[in-house]
């Protein structure tokens, strides 16, 4: 499932293709993939992209006519740029068509992904409550400790809560907890201020490292040119048998997700 580094990498690719270009249409090929804000009256296309940004795992494309696209890849969605499109692919659920005819295919085998077309003024109604961006200064030890110090839930579940911090998912939470030496099932209220500081540092570090190599390609995630990211070569515990020190890893289910950790390195 794409997390912050993967979504940012896709967004960067999308900007390289779409910047200042005119979208002539957005077509949906699967029920529910394309959502259209009911208050939109006339067809909003053609329209020029003037800005694209990421918030958590969401991409927001602002158009020059006060409309926006919200693109959410969810589990298996990917955007693939095709300058010479022909047939609709098997798992192609929607398509962004550019002036001149080249396209961005929205390919999503599991069909949970969405593209919403909304009035820019109405964006907030189509976005969930999201916590601070983990790479921003708002996500610091004081904020993190303050948010979890009265919570009994496992720290891993808390970090996956998008309303607490936006953009983290299973892979990077497993990795940052290993780097921090903290077991994933530690209740939030047992995390000290010092541990919160260590976690914030490792959150920022692991995300920055993953961003620098285009994210992690474990299953469906691909960049916009359909190439893989490279961070899977640097994972230390996610889907591994042993930690880098050679200890056998444990795998527990937390919130329905596999949680890889080292019983020796993580306390
Ligand atoms: Zn270990």
py3Dmol code that shows the C-alpha trace and the ligand (Angstrom):
import py3Dmol

protein = """\
ATOM      1  CA  UNK A   1       0.000   0.000   0.000  1.00  0.00           C
ATOM      2  CA  UNK A   2       1.499   3.326  -1.002  1.00  0.00           C
ATOM      3  CA  UNK A   3       2.570   5.450   1.958  1.00  0.00           C
ATOM      4  CA  UNK A   4       3.966   8.983   2.058  1.00  0.00           C
ATOM      5  CA  UNK A   5       7.207   8.349   0.089  1.00  0.00           C
ATOM      6  CA  UNK A   6       5.370   6.419  -2.628  1.00  0.00           C
ATOM      7  CA  UNK A   7       2.555   8.966  -2.952  1.00  0.00           C
ATOM      8  CA  UNK A   8       5.076  11.828  -3.063  1.00  0.00           C
ATOM      9  CA  UNK A   9       7.059  10.022  -5.770  1.00  0.00           C
ATOM     10  CA  UNK A  10       3.900   9.522  -7.840  1.00  0.00           C
ATOM     11  CA  UNK A  11       2.969  13.172  -7.285  1.00  0.00           C
ATOM     12  CA  UNK A  12       6.387  14.347  -8.462  1.00  0.00           C
ATOM     13  CA  UNK A  13       5.940  12.262 -11.585  1.00  0.00           C
ATOM     14  CA  UNK A  14       2.432  13.597 -12.092  1.00  0.00           C
ATOM     15  CA  UNK A  15       3.698  17.177 -11.858  1.00  0.00           C
ATOM     16  CA  UNK A  16       6.407  16.462 -14.422  1.00  0.00           C
ATOM     17  CA  UNK A  17       3.721  15.284 -16.861  1.00  0.00           C
ATOM     18  CA  UNK A  18       0.823  17.603 -16.014  1.00  0.00           C
ATOM     19  CA  UNK A  19       2.406  20.906 -15.055  1.00  0.00           C
ATOM     20  CA  UNK A  20       0.614  23.773 -16.822  1.00  0.00           C
ATOM     21  CA  UNK A  21      -1.004  21.322 -19.218  1.00  0.00           C
ATOM     22  CA  UNK A  22      -4.663  21.086 -20.066  1.00  0.00           C
ATOM     23  CA  UNK A  23      -6.722  18.094 -18.961  1.00  0.00           C
ATOM     24  CA  UNK A  24      -9.335  17.550 -21.628  1.00  0.00           C
ATOM     25  CA  UNK A  25     -11.335  14.868 -19.795  1.00  0.00           C
ATOM     26  CA  UNK A  26     -11.367  12.379 -16.934  1.00  0.00           C
ATOM     27  CA  UNK A  27     -13.093   9.104 -17.740  1.00  0.00           C
ATOM     28  CA  UNK A  28     -14.168   6.390 -15.300  1.00  0.00           C
ATOM     29  CA  UNK A  29     -14.383   2.723 -16.301  1.00  0.00           C
ATOM     30  CA  UNK A  30     -15.368   1.129 -13.001  1.00  0.00           C
ATOM     31  CA  UNK A  31     -18.367   2.012 -10.794  1.00  0.00           C
ATOM     32  CA  UNK A  32     -17.268   4.054  -7.811  1.00  0.00           C
ATOM     33  CA  UNK A  33     -13.707   4.851  -8.885  1.00  0.00           C
ATOM     34  CA  UNK A  34     -14.637   8.285 -10.199  1.00  0.00           C
ATOM     35  CA  UNK A  35     -16.524  10.504  -7.760  1.00  0.00           C
ATOM     36  CA  UNK A  36     -18.037  13.769  -8.885  1.00  0.00           C
ATOM     37  CA  UNK A  37     -19.011  16.471  -6.438  1.00  0.00           C
ATOM     38  CA  UNK A  38     -22.801  16.828  -6.979  1.00  0.00           C
ATOM     39  CA  UNK A  39     -22.582  20.622  -6.777  1.00  0.00           C
ATOM     40  CA  UNK A  40     -20.545  20.709  -9.987  1.00  0.00           C
ATOM     41  CA  UNK A  41     -22.775  21.934 -12.736  1.00  0.00           C
ATOM     42  CA  UNK A  42     -21.320  22.067 -16.224  1.00  0.00           C
ATOM     43  CA  UNK A  43     -18.477  19.809 -17.306  1.00  0.00           C
ATOM     44  CA  UNK A  44     -15.289  21.223 -15.652  1.00  0.00           C
ATOM     45  CA  UNK A  45     -12.968  20.153 -18.479  1.00  0.00           C
ATOM     46  CA  UNK A  46     -10.950  21.267 -20.329  1.00  0.00           C
ATOM     47  CA  UNK A  47      -8.994  22.845 -17.494  1.00  0.00           C
ATOM     48  CA  UNK A  48      -5.325  23.560 -16.867  1.00  0.00           C
ATOM     49  CA  UNK A  49      -3.411  22.190 -13.897  1.00  0.00           C
ATOM     50  CA  UNK A  50      -1.959  25.042 -11.881  1.00  0.00           C
ATOM     51  CA  UNK A  51      -0.781  23.256  -8.728  1.00  0.00           C
ATOM     52  CA  UNK A  52      -0.420  19.766  -7.307  1.00  0.00           C
ATOM     53  CA  UNK A  53       0.224  18.909  -3.696  1.00  0.00           C
ATOM     54  CA  UNK A  54       0.201  15.975  -1.312  1.00  0.00           C
ATOM     55  CA  UNK A  55      -1.583  15.762   2.011  1.00  0.00           C
ATOM     56  CA  UNK A  56      -0.980  12.467   3.807  1.00  0.00           C
ATOM     57  CA  UNK A  57      -1.607   9.770   1.221  1.00  0.00           C
ATOM     58  CA  UNK A  58      -3.822  12.036  -0.919  1.00  0.00           C
ATOM     59  CA  UNK A  59      -2.800  13.906  -4.051  1.00  0.00           C
ATOM     60  CA  UNK A  60      -4.646  17.131  -4.820  1.00  0.00           C
ATOM     61  CA  UNK A  61      -4.503  18.625  -8.318  1.00  0.00           C
ATOM     62  CA  UNK A  62      -5.797  22.190  -8.500  1.00  0.00           C
ATOM     63  CA  UNK A  63      -7.146  23.389 -11.835  1.00  0.00           C
ATOM     64  CA  UNK A  64      -7.375  26.919 -13.220  1.00  0.00           C
ATOM     65  CA  UNK A  65     -11.184  26.951 -13.093  1.00  0.00           C
ATOM     66  CA  UNK A  66     -11.555  26.501  -9.310  1.00  0.00           C
ATOM     67  CA  UNK A  67     -11.981  22.748  -9.541  1.00  0.00           C
ATOM     68  CA  UNK A  68      -9.678  20.082  -8.111  1.00  0.00           C
ATOM     69  CA  UNK A  69      -8.944  16.397  -8.463  1.00  0.00           C
ATOM     70  CA  UNK A  70      -8.309  14.333  -5.333  1.00  0.00           C
ATOM     71  CA  UNK A  71      -6.429  11.144  -6.157  1.00  0.00           C
ATOM     72  CA  UNK A  72      -6.209   8.411  -3.519  1.00  0.00           C
ATOM     73  CA  UNK A  73      -4.285   5.289  -4.527  1.00  0.00           C
ATOM     74  CA  UNK A  74      -5.410   3.255  -1.503  1.00  0.00           C
ATOM     75  CA  UNK A  75      -4.109  -0.329  -1.635  1.00  0.00           C
ATOM     76  CA  UNK A  76      -3.148  -1.100  -5.216  1.00  0.00           C
ATOM     77  CA  UNK A  77      -3.779   2.048  -7.261  1.00  0.00           C
ATOM     78  CA  UNK A  78      -1.126   3.389  -9.578  1.00  0.00           C
ATOM     79  CA  UNK A  79      -0.955   6.157 -12.151  1.00  0.00           C
ATOM     80  CA  UNK A  80       0.907   5.284 -15.318  1.00  0.00           C
ATOM     81  CA  UNK A  81       1.749   7.850 -17.963  1.00  0.00           C
ATOM     82  CA  UNK A  82       1.223   6.670 -21.519  1.00  0.00           C
ATOM     83  CA  UNK A  83       2.043   9.042 -24.393  1.00  0.00           C
ATOM     84  CA  UNK A  84       0.582   6.629 -26.971  1.00  0.00           C
ATOM     85  CA  UNK A  85      -2.499   5.094 -25.368  1.00  0.00           C
ATOM     86  CA  UNK A  86      -4.514   2.463 -27.118  1.00  0.00           C
ATOM     87  CA  UNK A  87      -6.840  -0.020 -25.445  1.00  0.00           C
ATOM     88  CA  UNK A  88      -8.043   0.286 -21.887  1.00  0.00           C
ATOM     89  CA  UNK A  89      -5.980  -2.027 -19.693  1.00  0.00           C
ATOM     90  CA  UNK A  90      -7.558  -4.894 -17.766  1.00  0.00           C
ATOM     91  CA  UNK A  91      -7.365  -3.152 -14.396  1.00  0.00           C
ATOM     92  CA  UNK A  92      -7.607   0.422 -15.692  1.00  0.00           C
ATOM     93  CA  UNK A  93     -10.405   2.028 -13.619  1.00  0.00           C
ATOM     94  CA  UNK A  94     -10.124   5.604 -14.865  1.00  0.00           C
ATOM     95  CA  UNK A  95      -8.063   7.742 -17.169  1.00  0.00           C
ATOM     96  CA  UNK A  96      -6.907  11.366 -17.137  1.00  0.00           C
ATOM     97  CA  UNK A  97      -6.766  12.502 -20.755  1.00  0.00           C
ATOM     98  CA  UNK A  98      -4.485  15.378 -21.684  1.00  0.00           C
ATOM     99  CA  UNK A  99      -4.777  17.804 -24.537  1.00  0.00           C
ATOM    100  CA  UNK A 100      -2.975  16.137 -27.404  1.00  0.00           C
ATOM    101  CA  UNK A 101      -4.236  12.702 -26.440  1.00  0.00           C
ATOM    102  CA  UNK A 102      -1.646  11.287 -24.043  1.00  0.00           C
ATOM    103  CA  UNK A 103      -3.069   9.879 -20.822  1.00  0.00           C
ATOM    104  CA  UNK A 104      -2.488   8.977 -17.214  1.00  0.00           C
ATOM    105  CA  UNK A 105      -3.974   5.553 -16.658  1.00  0.00           C
ATOM    106  CA  UNK A 106      -5.371   4.871 -13.185  1.00  0.00           C
ATOM    107  CA  UNK A 107      -4.744   1.149 -12.767  1.00  0.00           C
ATOM    108  CA  UNK A 108      -6.114  -0.458  -9.615  1.00  0.00           C
ATOM    109  CA  UNK A 109      -6.632  -4.249  -9.382  1.00  0.00           C
ATOM    110  CA  UNK A 110      -8.299  -4.111  -5.948  1.00  0.00           C
ATOM    111  CA  UNK A 111     -10.571  -1.161  -6.932  1.00  0.00           C
ATOM    112  CA  UNK A 112     -10.352   0.702  -3.601  1.00  0.00           C
ATOM    113  CA  UNK A 113      -8.662   3.742  -5.157  1.00  0.00           C
ATOM    114  CA  UNK A 114     -10.615   6.891  -5.975  1.00  0.00           C
ATOM    115  CA  UNK A 115     -10.415   9.996  -8.122  1.00  0.00           C
ATOM    116  CA  UNK A 116     -12.763  12.731  -6.936  1.00  0.00           C
ATOM    117  CA  UNK A 117     -13.635  15.776  -9.032  1.00  0.00           C
ATOM    118  CA  UNK A 118     -14.661  18.582  -6.705  1.00  0.00           C
ATOM    119  CA  UNK A 119     -14.993  22.329  -6.448  1.00  0.00           C
ATOM    120  CA  UNK A 120     -11.751  23.584  -4.884  1.00  0.00           C
ATOM    121  CA  UNK A 121     -13.800  25.474  -2.296  1.00  0.00           C
ATOM    122  CA  UNK A 122     -15.384  22.167  -1.323  1.00  0.00           C
ATOM    123  CA  UNK A 123     -12.116  20.194  -0.909  1.00  0.00           C
ATOM    124  CA  UNK A 124     -12.369  19.912   2.857  1.00  0.00           C
ATOM    125  CA  UNK A 125     -15.644  18.017   2.593  1.00  0.00           C
ATOM    126  CA  UNK A 126     -13.911  15.317   0.575  1.00  0.00           C
ATOM    127  CA  UNK A 127     -10.876  14.900   2.833  1.00  0.00           C
ATOM    128  CA  UNK A 128     -10.759  13.052   6.177  1.00  0.00           C
ATOM    129  CA  UNK A 129      -9.311  14.635   9.321  1.00  0.00           C
ATOM    130  CA  UNK A 130      -5.538  14.390   8.940  1.00  0.00           C
ATOM    131  CA  UNK A 131      -2.810  14.964  11.515  1.00  0.00           C
ATOM    132  CA  UNK A 132       0.389  16.876  10.786  1.00  0.00           C
ATOM    133  CA  UNK A 133       2.753  15.891   8.019  1.00  0.00           C
ATOM    134  CA  UNK A 134       5.516  13.761   9.576  1.00  0.00           C
ATOM    135  CA  UNK A 135       8.256  15.643   7.726  1.00  0.00           C
ATOM    136  CA  UNK A 136       6.969  19.030   8.918  1.00  0.00           C
ATOM    137  CA  UNK A 137       8.135  20.830  12.041  1.00  0.00           C
ATOM    138  CA  UNK A 138       4.637  20.369  13.496  1.00  0.00           C
ATOM    139  CA  UNK A 139       5.429  16.688  13.993  1.00  0.00           C
ATOM    140  CA  UNK A 140       7.857  16.894  16.892  1.00  0.00           C
ATOM    141  CA  UNK A 141       8.426  15.015  20.146  1.00  0.00           C
ATOM    142  CA  UNK A 142       6.197  17.367  22.098  1.00  0.00           C
ATOM    143  CA  UNK A 143       3.285  16.842  19.705  1.00  0.00           C
ATOM    144  CA  UNK A 144       3.759  13.079  19.512  1.00  0.00           C
ATOM    145  CA  UNK A 145       4.111  12.567  23.250  1.00  0.00           C
ATOM    146  CA  UNK A 146       1.166  14.839  23.924  1.00  0.00           C
ATOM    147  CA  UNK A 147      -0.979  12.884  21.484  1.00  0.00           C
ATOM    148  CA  UNK A 148      -0.232   9.422  22.877  1.00  0.00           C
ATOM    149  CA  UNK A 149       0.502   9.854  26.581  1.00  0.00           C
ATOM    150  CA  UNK A 150      -3.077   9.072  27.635  1.00  0.00           C
ATOM    151  CA  UNK A 151      -3.737   6.387  25.025  1.00  0.00           C
ATOM    152  CA  UNK A 152      -3.774   2.666  25.809  1.00  0.00           C
ATOM    153  CA  UNK A 153      -3.648   1.499  22.181  1.00  0.00           C
ATOM    154  CA  UNK A 154      -0.414  -0.042  20.861  1.00  0.00           C
ATOM    155  CA  UNK A 155       2.023   2.564  19.570  1.00  0.00           C
ATOM    156  CA  UNK A 156       1.937   0.937  16.139  1.00  0.00           C
ATOM    157  CA  UNK A 157      -1.835   1.420  15.840  1.00  0.00           C
ATOM    158  CA  UNK A 158      -1.498   5.016  17.012  1.00  0.00           C
ATOM    159  CA  UNK A 159       1.124   5.809  14.372  1.00  0.00           C
ATOM    160  CA  UNK A 160      -1.125   4.290  11.698  1.00  0.00           C
ATOM    161  CA  UNK A 161      -3.966   6.621  12.713  1.00  0.00           C
ATOM    162  CA  UNK A 162      -4.013   9.240   9.934  1.00  0.00           C
ATOM    163  CA  UNK A 163      -5.690  11.748  12.236  1.00  0.00           C
ATOM    164  CA  UNK A 164      -2.652  11.584  14.557  1.00  0.00           C
ATOM    165  CA  UNK A 165       0.007  11.783  11.857  1.00  0.00           C
ATOM    166  CA  UNK A 166      -0.701  11.718   8.109  1.00  0.00           C
ATOM    167  CA  UNK A 167       0.983   9.457   5.604  1.00  0.00           C
ATOM    168  CA  UNK A 168       2.443   6.545   7.577  1.00  0.00           C
ATOM    169  CA  UNK A 169       1.471   2.940   6.837  1.00  0.00           C
ATOM    170  CA  UNK A 170       2.514  -0.551   7.824  1.00  0.00           C
ATOM    171  CA  UNK A 171       5.939  -0.640   6.171  1.00  0.00           C
ATOM    172  CA  UNK A 172       7.393   2.576   7.555  1.00  0.00           C
ATOM    173  CA  UNK A 173       5.880   2.146  11.015  1.00  0.00           C
ATOM    174  CA  UNK A 174       7.484  -1.316  11.309  1.00  0.00           C
ATOM    175  CA  UNK A 175      10.794   0.158  10.163  1.00  0.00           C
ATOM    176  CA  UNK A 176      10.775   3.246  12.374  1.00  0.00           C
ATOM    177  CA  UNK A 177       9.839   1.223  15.460  1.00  0.00           C
ATOM    178  CA  UNK A 178      12.736  -1.152  14.804  1.00  0.00           C
ATOM    179  CA  UNK A 179      15.140   1.758  14.401  1.00  0.00           C
ATOM    180  CA  UNK A 180      13.722   3.281  17.593  1.00  0.00           C
ATOM    181  CA  UNK A 181      14.113   0.034  19.585  1.00  0.00           C
ATOM    182  CA  UNK A 182      10.430   0.063  20.588  1.00  0.00           C
ATOM    183  CA  UNK A 183       8.093  -2.922  20.441  1.00  0.00           C
ATOM    184  CA  UNK A 184       5.014  -2.291  18.260  1.00  0.00           C
ATOM    185  CA  UNK A 185       2.601  -3.432  20.978  1.00  0.00           C
ATOM    186  CA  UNK A 186       3.866  -0.947  23.583  1.00  0.00           C
ATOM    187  CA  UNK A 187       0.831   1.008  24.870  1.00  0.00           C
ATOM    188  CA  UNK A 188       0.971   4.689  23.935  1.00  0.00           C
ATOM    189  CA  UNK A 189       1.002   5.847  27.563  1.00  0.00           C
ATOM    190  CA  UNK A 190       4.182   3.826  28.247  1.00  0.00           C
ATOM    191  CA  UNK A 191       6.166   5.804  25.678  1.00  0.00           C
ATOM    192  CA  UNK A 192       8.495   8.281  27.385  1.00  0.00           C
ATOM    193  CA  UNK A 193       9.313  11.762  26.128  1.00  0.00           C
ATOM    194  CA  UNK A 194      12.769  10.512  25.236  1.00  0.00           C
ATOM    195  CA  UNK A 195      11.314   7.630  23.233  1.00  0.00           C
ATOM    196  CA  UNK A 196       8.947  10.039  21.471  1.00  0.00           C
ATOM    197  CA  UNK A 197      11.959  12.130  20.484  1.00  0.00           C
ATOM    198  CA  UNK A 198      13.749   9.040  19.141  1.00  0.00           C
ATOM    199  CA  UNK A 199      10.650   7.961  17.199  1.00  0.00           C
ATOM    200  CA  UNK A 200      10.187  11.383  15.607  1.00  0.00           C
ATOM    201  CA  UNK A 201      13.809  11.396  14.472  1.00  0.00           C
ATOM    202  CA  UNK A 202      13.575   7.919  12.957  1.00  0.00           C
ATOM    203  CA  UNK A 203      10.218   8.675  11.324  1.00  0.00           C
ATOM    204  CA  UNK A 204      11.725  11.629   9.501  1.00  0.00           C
ATOM    205  CA  UNK A 205      14.918   9.726   8.653  1.00  0.00           C
ATOM    206  CA  UNK A 206      13.250   6.637   7.220  1.00  0.00           C
ATOM    207  CA  UNK A 207      10.783   8.690   5.152  1.00  0.00           C
ATOM    208  CA  UNK A 208      13.560  10.919   3.798  1.00  0.00           C
ATOM    209  CA  UNK A 209      15.659   7.889   2.874  1.00  0.00           C
ATOM    210  CA  UNK A 210      12.717   6.208   1.143  1.00  0.00           C
ATOM    211  CA  UNK A 211      11.872   9.431  -0.731  1.00  0.00           C
ATOM    212  CA  UNK A 212      15.448   9.687  -1.972  1.00  0.00           C
ATOM    213  CA  UNK A 213      15.116   6.325  -3.776  1.00  0.00           C
ATOM    214  CA  UNK A 214      11.530   6.673  -5.031  1.00  0.00           C
ATOM    215  CA  UNK A 215       9.722   4.695  -2.317  1.00  0.00           C
ATOM    216  CA  UNK A 216       9.261   0.972  -1.647  1.00  0.00           C
ATOM    217  CA  UNK A 217       7.910  -1.449  -4.270  1.00  0.00           C
ATOM    218  CA  UNK A 218       6.677  -4.513  -2.405  1.00  0.00           C
ATOM    219  CA  UNK A 219       3.658  -5.359  -4.564  1.00  0.00           C
ATOM    220  CA  UNK A 220       1.726  -3.049  -6.879  1.00  0.00           C
ATOM    221  CA  UNK A 221       3.352   0.289  -6.215  1.00  0.00           C
ATOM    222  CA  UNK A 222       5.062   1.804  -9.239  1.00  0.00           C
ATOM    223  CA  UNK A 223       6.258   5.246 -10.185  1.00  0.00           C
ATOM    224  CA  UNK A 224       4.454   7.112 -12.926  1.00  0.00           C
ATOM    225  CA  UNK A 225       6.858   5.685 -15.528  1.00  0.00           C
ATOM    226  CA  UNK A 226       5.835   2.210 -14.245  1.00  0.00           C
ATOM    227  CA  UNK A 227       9.310   1.657 -12.734  1.00  0.00           C
ATOM    228  CA  UNK A 228       9.765   0.371  -9.183  1.00  0.00           C
ATOM    229  CA  UNK A 229      11.061   2.313  -6.193  1.00  0.00           C
ATOM    230  CA  UNK A 230      14.227   1.013  -4.558  1.00  0.00           C
ATOM    231  CA  UNK A 231      13.689   1.259  -0.815  1.00  0.00           C
ATOM    232  CA  UNK A 232      12.685  -2.417  -0.549  1.00  0.00           C
ATOM    233  CA  UNK A 233      16.438  -3.131  -0.702  1.00  0.00           C
ATOM    234  CA  UNK A 234      16.921  -1.125   2.497  1.00  0.00           C
ATOM    235  CA  UNK A 235      14.102  -2.509   4.635  1.00  0.00           C
ATOM    236  CA  UNK A 236      15.390  -3.917   7.928  1.00  0.00           C
ATOM    237  CA  UNK A 237      12.387  -5.788   9.350  1.00  0.00           C
ATOM    238  CA  UNK A 238       9.314  -5.512   7.102  1.00  0.00           C
ATOM    239  CA  UNK A 239       8.635  -8.994   5.629  1.00  0.00           C
ATOM    240  CA  UNK A 240      12.089 -10.131   6.828  1.00  0.00           C
ATOM    241  CA  UNK A 241      13.077 -13.258   8.759  1.00  0.00           C
ATOM    242  CA  UNK A 242      15.942 -11.720  10.730  1.00  0.00           C
ATOM    243  CA  UNK A 243      16.944  -8.238  11.859  1.00  0.00           C
ATOM    244  CA  UNK A 244      20.248  -6.776  10.579  1.00  0.00           C
ATOM    245  CA  UNK A 245      21.945  -8.130  13.721  1.00  0.00           C
ATOM    246  CA  UNK A 246      20.880 -11.692  12.844  1.00  0.00           C
ATOM    247  CA  UNK A 247      18.121 -12.107  15.460  1.00  0.00           C
ATOM    248  CA  UNK A 248      15.004 -14.026  14.437  1.00  0.00           C
ATOM    249  CA  UNK A 249      12.083 -11.641  13.993  1.00  0.00           C
ATOM    250  CA  UNK A 250       8.619 -12.045  15.490  1.00  0.00           C
ATOM    251  CA  UNK A 251       5.426 -11.216  13.624  1.00  0.00           C
ATOM    252  CA  UNK A 252       2.288 -10.297  15.553  1.00  0.00           C
ATOM    253  CA  UNK A 253      -1.065  -9.074  14.276  1.00  0.00           C
ATOM    254  CA  UNK A 254      -1.944  -5.551  15.410  1.00  0.00           C
ATOM    255  CA  UNK A 255      -5.040  -3.862  14.058  1.00  0.00           C
ATOM    256  CA  UNK A 256      -5.309  -6.659  11.510  1.00  0.00           C
ATOM    257  CA  UNK A 257      -1.842  -5.949  10.093  1.00  0.00           C
ATOM    258  CA  UNK A 258       1.368  -7.979  10.240  1.00  0.00           C
ATOM    259  CA  UNK A 259       3.815  -6.357  12.606  1.00  0.00           C
ATOM    260  CA  UNK A 260       7.425  -7.424  12.175  1.00  0.00           C
ATOM    261  CA  UNK A 261       9.743  -6.738  15.096  1.00  0.00           C
ATOM    262  CA  UNK A 262      12.860  -8.011  16.807  1.00  0.00           C
ATOM    263  CA  UNK A 263      12.209  -9.358  20.324  1.00  0.00           C
ATOM    264  CA  UNK A 264      15.861  -8.621  21.244  1.00  0.00           C
ATOM    265  CA  UNK A 265      16.440  -5.179  19.685  1.00  0.00           C
ATOM    266  CA  UNK A 266      12.974  -3.799  20.514  1.00  0.00           C
ATOM    267  CA  UNK A 267      11.879  -3.418  24.149  1.00  0.00           C
TER     268      UNK A 267
END
"""
ligand_1 = """\
1
ZN
Zn 17.574 -7.681 16.559
"""
view = py3Dmol.view(width=600, height=400)
view.addModel(protein, "pdb")
view.setStyle({"model": 0}, {"cartoon": {"style": "trace"}})
view.addModel(ligand_1, "xyz")
view.setStyle({"model": 1}, {"stick": {}})
view.zoomTo()
view.show()
